[in-house]
């Protein structure tokens, strides 16, 4: 967990800084153009993996043939979908009425092929719980690609700076994953191996296509109904809120899946680790996202400048939408860990009517209304996601809420104190500084007086690190 945290916070922290610099150099429309293509590339990437990378992690007795089979499958499917997007580029440009998307689609889609070359390497590192290597690879690739992208943006190449960042980040990470993994390809394809892995992964594929479609449909709708500029405001607000929430989510998914998978035959230990993960996730994510929402205004104005002012309310609402995302991720991860990808799919699909209705209602009302709708669906989704784990392991939504109630209370008190501490301050820098310090200190202080176990666990970890 520590090395995964180092990986995600170092990588995402660096990406966070790079995004701020790029946002100051580029226009919202540049980010919007990339956002228009995200849904097509993301869905193609889902087909490339097809859940088989997770299948390798979940499988108990893996062989070199299993790894080779997945590798060859990934490459073949990536080439197919690149060609599909290459020849579909004029249709995509016509859909958005943006001719420049033809060349952007054909170049940016190369990411699909590049990423396919490292899926097996990522799975092997996860199986070995080697998150130290993940930290090295991800941080190096983001630093190098980000520095080059900033240089390109400074020279006035606009949206191509973002394209270059995406391609370079993927290419450098692939080279490094191959270097560190030291895996020798056998180039053998086994139909039996494929059937076993795809039987498990196909359900994850459907769930991935479904969840990513719903997640990225906002980009497609905003880009089609409104404008590239409006989409730019939304994508950057989403990127900023995701920088915290999905950093924690990715840490949890990356670490918990192989660990919970290894405990799938020991139910007592499995539930014990599962409940601790829920509490620890809430301990970090609820106060962090609440504090970010409170400080979104001075953050945007100071670091991104006033040209991004329209993104402020979107960022605030998205922070609240993301509060339950990491907790839901743990609830869903345990289903995959015990080999119940079928239940994972059923739970995910059960949320479809609610999300579609929310979109139908909010699309005509504007981008802000769409984001508020996502807050409502996220909160309801928490109860849906927790239902099946509650049925299987006796640790459902209400037991989870009871366990994290002290965290919610601590966060509420912290929010009131932060709001009052910055209410009469005019300077954006001071608002950020005083609000941030006050929020962190008061949350720790309140957690100490409430004797939260999670705070004690964090202190124990820090003491061990200090000794080592």
C-alpha positions in Angstrom: 0.0 0.0 0.0 2.9 2.4 0.8 4.6 1.9 -2.5 1.3 2.2 -4.4 0.7 5.4 -2.5 4.1 6.7 -3.4 3.4 5.7 -7.0 0.1 7.4 -7.3 0.8 10.5 -5.3 4.2 11.1 -6.9 2.8 10.5 -10.4 -0.5 12.3 -9.9 1.1 15.1 -7.9 3.5 15.7 -10.8 0.7 15.4 -13.3 -1.3 17.8 -11.2 1.4 20.4 -11.4 1.9 19.8 -15.1 -1.8 20.2 -15.7 -1.8 23.6 -13.9 1.0 24.8 -16.0 -0.6 23.6 -19.3 -3.9 25.2 -18.2 -2.2 28.5 -17.9 -0.5 28.2 -21.3 -3.4 26.7 -23.3 -7.0 27.6 -23.8 -10.1 25.7 -22.5 -11.0 24.8 -26.1 -7.7 22.9 -26.5 -8.7 20.6 -23.5 -12.2 20.3 -25.0 -10.9 18.9 -28.3 -9.0 16.2 -26.5 -12.1 15.5 -24.3 -14.2 15.0 -27.5 -12.0 12.0 -28.4 -11.7 10.5 -25.0 -14.8 8.3 -25.2 -13.6 6.6 -28.4 -10.1 5.9 -27.2 -11.2 4.8 -23.8 -13.8 2.3 -25.1 -11.3 0.9 -27.6 -8.8 0.4 -24.7 -11.4 -1.6 -22.8 -11.7 -4.0 -25.7 -7.9 -4.3 -25.9 -7.6 -5.4 -22.3 -11.0 -7.2 -22.2 -10.5 -7.9 -18.5 -7.8 -10.5 -19.2 -5.2 -8.6 -17.4 -7.3 -8.9 -14.3 -7.9 -12.5 -15.2 -4.2 -13.1 -15.0 -4.1 -11.6 -11.5 -7.1 -13.5 -10.2 -6.1 -16.9 -11.6 -4.3 -19.1 -9.1 -2.0 -21.2 -11.3 -0.7 -19.1 -14.2 1.7 -20.3 -16.8 3.9 -18.5 -19.4 1.4 -19.6 -22.0 -1.2 -17.6 -20.2 0.9 -14.5 -20.3 1.8 -15.0 -23.9 -1.8 -15.6 -25.0 -3.0 -12.4 -23.4 -0.1 -10.4 -24.9 -0.8 -11.6 -28.5 -4.5 -11.0 -28.0 -3.9 -7.4 -26.7 -1.7 -6.5 -29.7 -4.1 -8.0 -32.3 -7.2 -6.2 -30.9 -5.3 -2.9 -30.5 -4.3 -2.9 -34.2 -7.9 -3.7 -35.2 -9.4 -0.8 -33.1 -6.7 1.6 -34.3 -7.7 0.9 -37.9 -11.4 1.4 -37.0 -10.7 4.8 -35.5 -8.3 5.8 -38.3 -11.0 5.3 -40.9 -13.8 6.6 -38.7 -12.0 9.9 -38.0 -14.0 11.9 -40.7 -17.3 10.6 -39.1 -16.1 11.7 -35.6 -15.1 15.1 -36.9 -18.5 15.5 -38.6 -20.3 14.5 -35.4 -18.7 17.3 -33.5 -18.5 19.6 -36.6 -14.8 20.1 -35.9 -12.6 19.2 -39.1 -9.4 19.4 -37.1 -10.5 16.2 -35.2 -9.6 14.0 -38.2 -5.8 14.3 -37.8 -6.1 14.5 -34.0 -8.0 11.2 -33.9 -5.6 9.4 -36.2 -2.5 10.5 -34.2 -3.9 10.3 -30.6 -5.4 6.8 -31.3 -1.8 5.5 -31.6 -2.0 5.3 -27.8 -4.2 2.2 -28.1 -1.4 0.3 -29.7 1.3 1.6 -27.4 -0.6 0.8 -24.2 -1.4 -2.7 -25.4 2.3 -3.6 -25.2 2.5 -3.3 -21.4 -0.8 -4.8 -20.1 0.9 -8.1 -19.4 3.9 -6.4 -17.7 1.5 -4.5 -15.4 -0.3 -7.7 -14.5 2.9 -9.5 -13.7 4.0 -6.6 -11.4 0.6 -6.6 -9.7 0.8 -10.4 -9.1 4.2 -10.0 -7.5 2.9 -7.0 -5.5 5.8 -5.0 -6.9 4.4 -1.5 -6.6 7.9 0.0 -6.2 8.5 -0.6 -9.9 5.1 1.0 -10.7 6.2 4.1 -8.8 9.4 4.4 -10.7 7.9 3.9 -14.2 4.8 6.1 -13.7 6.7 9.0 -12.2 9.5 9.0 -14.7 7.1 8.8 -17.7 4.9 11.6 -16.4 7.9 13.9 -15.6 9.5 13.5 -19.0 6.4 13.6 -21.1 5.0 16.6 -19.1 8.2 18.6 -19.4 8.2 18.1 -23.2 4.5 19.0 -23.4 5.1 22.2 -21.5 7.8 23.2 -23.9 5.6 22.5 -26.9 2.7 24.5 -25.3 5.1 27.4 -24.6 6.1 27.4 -28.3 2.4 28.0 -29.2 1.5 24.6 -30.6 -1.8 24.5 -28.7 -3.7 21.2 -28.5 -0.7 19.3 -29.9 1.1 19.8 -26.6 -1.7 17.6 -25.0 -1.4 15.0 -27.8 2.4 14.8 -27.4 2.0 14.4 -23.6 -0.4 11.5 -24.0 1.7 9.7 -26.6 5.1 10.2 -24.9 3.7 9.2 -21.5 2.4 5.9 -22.9 5.6 5.2 -25.0 8.1 5.9 -22.2 6.1 3.8 -19.6 6.0 0.9 -22.1 9.8 1.0 -22.5 10.4 1.2 -18.8 7.9 -1.6 -18.0 9.6 -3.9 -20.4 13.0 -2.9 -19.0 12.1 -3.6 -15.4 9.8 -6.7 -15.9 12.5 -8.7 -17.7 9.8 -10.9 -19.2 10.7 -13.2 -22.2 8.0 -13.5 -24.8 7.2 -17.1 -25.9 4.7 -16.0 -28.7 2.5 -19.0 -27.9 -1.2 -18.7 -28.2 -3.4 -21.3 -26.3 -7.1 -21.5 -27.1 -7.7 -23.2 -23.8 -5.9 -20.5 -21.9 -7.8 -17.8 -23.8 -11.2 -19.4 -23.1 -10.4 -19.6 -19.3 -9.2 -16.0 -19.0 -11.8 -14.5 -21.4 -14.6 -16.4 -19.5 -13.6 -14.4 -16.4 -12.6 -11.2 -18.2 -15.5 -10.9 -20.6 -17.8 -9.9 -17.7 -15.3 -7.3 -16.6 -15.2 -6.1 -20.3 -18.9 -5.6 -20.4 -18.8 -3.8 -17.0 -15.9 -1.7 -18.2 -17.6 -0.7 -21.4 -20.7 0.2 -19.6 -19.0 2.2 -16.8 -16.6 4.0 -19.1 -19.4 4.8 -21.6 -21.4 6.4 -18.8 -18.4 8.2 -17.5 -17.3 9.5 -20.9 -20.8 10.2 -22.3 -20.6 13.5 -20.5 -17.7 14.5 -22.7 -19.6 13.5 -25.8 -22.8 15.2 -24.9 -21.2 18.4 -23.7 -18.9 18.6 -26.8 -21.9 17.9 -29.1 -24.7 19.9 -27.5 -22.6 22.8 -26.1 -19.1 23.7 -27.2 -15.4 22.8 -27.0 -14.8 25.6 -24.5 -17.6 24.3 -22.2 -16.2 20.8 -22.5 -12.7 22.2 -21.6 -14.1 23.7 -18.4 -15.7 20.4 -17.5 -12.8 18.2 -18.4 -10.3 20.2 -16.4 -12.7 20.4 -13.4 -13.1 16.7 -13.6 -9.4 16.2 -14.0 -8.7 18.2 -10.8 -11.3 16.4 -8.8 -10.1 13.0 -10.1 -6.5 13.9 -9.1 -7.4 13.3 -5.5 -10.3 10.8 -5.6 -9.1 8.6 -8.3 -5.5 8.7 -7.0 -6.8 7.0 -3.9 -9.2 4.8 -5.9 -6.3 3.6 -8.1 -4.1 2.9 -5.1 -6.9 0.8 -3.5 -7.8 -1.1 -6.7 -4.2 -1.7 -7.6 -3.3 -3.1 -4.1 -6.5 -4.6 -2.8 -7.3 -6.7 -5.8 -4.2 -9.0 -5.7 -4.3 -9.0 -1.8 -8.0 -9.8 -1.5 -7.6 -12.4 -4.3 -4.9 -14.1 -2.2 -7.3 -14.2 0.7 -10.3 -15.5 -1.2 -10.2 -18.9 0.6 -10.0 -17.4 4.1 -13.3 -15.5 4.6 -12.6 -14.2 8.1 -9.3 -12.6 7.1 -10.9 -11.4 3.8 -13.7 -9.5 5.6 -11.3 -8.1 8.2 -9.0 -6.6 5.6 -12.1 -5.5 3.6 -13.6 -3.5 6.5 -10.3 -1.9 7.4 -9.9 -0.7 3.8 -13.4 0.8 3.9 -12.7 2.7 7.1 -9.2 3.8 6.0 -10.5 5.0 2.6 -13.2 7.1 4.2 -10.7 8.5 6.7 -8.7 10.1 3.9 -11.2 10.7 1.0 -14.1 12.4 2.8 -12.1 15.2 4.4 -9.8 15.7 1.4 -12.6 16.1 -1.1 -14.6 18.3 1.3 -11.6 20.6 1.8 -10.9 20.8 -1.9 -14.5 21.8 -2.6 -14.3 24.6 0.1 -11.0 25.9 -1.5 -11.9 25.4 -5.1 -12.6 29.2 -5.8 -9.2 30.5 -4.6 -7.5 27.5 -6.1 -8.8 28.0 -9.6 -8.4 31.8 -9.6 -4.8 31.7 -8.2 -3.3 28.8 -10.1 -5.3 28.5 -13.3 -6.2 32.3 -13.6 -9.6 33.9 -14.1 -10.1 32.5 -17.6 -11.1 29.2 -15.9 -13.6 30.8 -13.6 -16.5 28.9 -15.1 -14.9 25.7 -13.9 -15.2 26.6 -10.2 -18.8 25.5 -9.5 -18.2 22.3 -11.6 -15.2 21.5 -9.5 -17.0 22.0 -6.3 -19.9 19.7 -7.2 -17.5 17.1 -8.7 -15.6 17.0 -5.4 -18.8 15.9 -3.6 -19.6 13.4 -6.4 -16.2 11.8 -5.9 -16.4 11.4 -2.1 -18.0 7.9 -2.3 -16.1 6.8 -5.5 -13.1 5.2 -3.7 -15.4 3.5 -1.1 -17.5 2.1 -3.9 -14.4 0.9 -5.7 -13.4 -1.3 -2.6 -17.0 -2.7 -2.5 -16.7 -3.7 -6.2 -13.1 -4.9 -6.0 -14.0 -7.6 -3.4 -16.4 -9.2 -5.9 -13.7 -9.5 -8.5 -11.2 -10.8 -5.9 -13.4 -13.8 -5.0 -14.0 -14.6 -8.7 -17.5 -13.2 -8.9 -17.1 -11.0 -11.9 -20.7 -12.0 -12.8 -22.0 -10.2 -9.8 -19.7 -7.3 -10.5 -21.4 -7.0 -13.9 -24.9 -7.4 -12.5 -24.3 -4.7 -9.9 -22.9 -2.3 -12.4 -25.7 -2.9 -14.9 -28.4 -2.3 -12.2 -27.4 1.3 -12.1 -28.0 2.0 -15.8 -31.6 3.1 -15.6 -30.9 5.6 -12.8 -27.9 7.2 -14.6 -29.8 7.4 -18.0 -32.8 9.1 -16.3 -30.5 11.6 -14.6 -28.8 12.4 -17.9 -32.1 12.8 -19.8 -33.4 15.2 -17.1 -30.2 17.3 -16.8 -28.8 17.6 -20.3 -31.3 20.4 -21.4 -30.5 22.3 -18.1 -26.8 22.8 -18.7 -23.4 21.5 -17.8 -23.7 22.4 -14.1 -27.1 20.5 -13.8 -25.4 17.5 -15.4 -22.7 17.5 -12.8 -25.2 17.9 -9.9 -27.0 14.9 -11.3 -23.8 12.9 -11.1 -23.6 13.8 -7.4 -27.0 12.3 -6.8 -26.3 9.2 -8.8 -22.9 8.7 -7.1 -24.6 8.7 -3.6 -27.3 6.2 -4.7 -24.7 4.1 -6.4 -22.8 3.7 -3.1 -25.8 1.8 -1.6 -26.2 -0.3 -4.8 -22.4 -1.2 -4.8 -22.5 -2.2 -1.2 -25.6 -4.4 -1.4 -24.0 -7.6 -2.8 -20.8 -7.5 -0.6 -23.2 -7.0 2.3 -25.2 -10.1 1.3 -22.1 -12.2 0.8 -20.0 -11.1 3.7 -22.4 -9.3 6.1 -20.8 -5.9 5.7 -23.2 -3.8 3.8 -23.9 -0.1 3.3 -25.4 0.6 6.8 -22.6 -1.2 8.7 -20.1 0.7 6.6 -21.9 4.0 7.3 -21.9 3.2 11.0 -18.2 2.6 10.9 -17.4 5.8 9.0 -19.8 8.0 11.0 -17.0 9.5 13.2 -15.1 10.5 10.0 -18.2 12.2 8.7 -18.6 14.0 12.0 -15.0 15.1 12.1 -15.2 16.3 8.5 -18.4 18.4 9.2 -16.7 20.2 12.1 -13.6 20.8 10.0 -15.7 22.2 7.2 -17.4 24.7 9.5 -14.1 25.9 10.9 -12.4 26.2 7.5 -15.4 28.2 6.1 -15.3 30.6 9.0 -11.5 31.0 8.9 -11.4 32.2 5.3 -14.8 34.1 5.1 -13.3 37.5 5.7 -10.0 37.0 3.7 -9.8 38.6 0.3 -6.4 37.4 -0.9 -6.6 34.1 -2.8 -3.2 32.9 -1.6 -4.0 33.5 2.0 -7.4 31.7 1.6 -5.6 28.6 0.2 -2.8 28.7 2.8 -4.9 29.4 5.9 -7.8 27.2 4.8 -5.6 24.3 3.9 -3.5 24.4 7.1 -6.6 25.0 9.3 -8.5 22.1 7.7 -5.7 19.5 8.0 -4.8 20.5 11.6 -8.4 20.6 12.9 -9.3 17.3 11.2 -6.3 15.6 12.9 -7.2 17.2 16.2 -10.8 16.1 16.0 -9.9 12.6 15.0 -7.5 12.4 17.9 -10.2 13.5 20.4 -12.7 11.0 18.9 -10.0 8.3 19.1 -10.4 7.2 15.5 -8.5 3.9 15.0 -7.5 5.0 11.5 -5.5 7.9 12.9 -3.7 5.5 15.3 -3.0 3.1 12.4 -1.5 5.9 10.3 0.7 7.0 13.2 2.0 3.4 13.7 2.9 3.2 10.0 4.8 6.5 10.2 6.7 5.4 13.3 7.7 2.2 11.5 8.8 4.1 8.5 10.9 6.4 10.7 12.6 3.5 12.3 13.4 1.8 9.0 
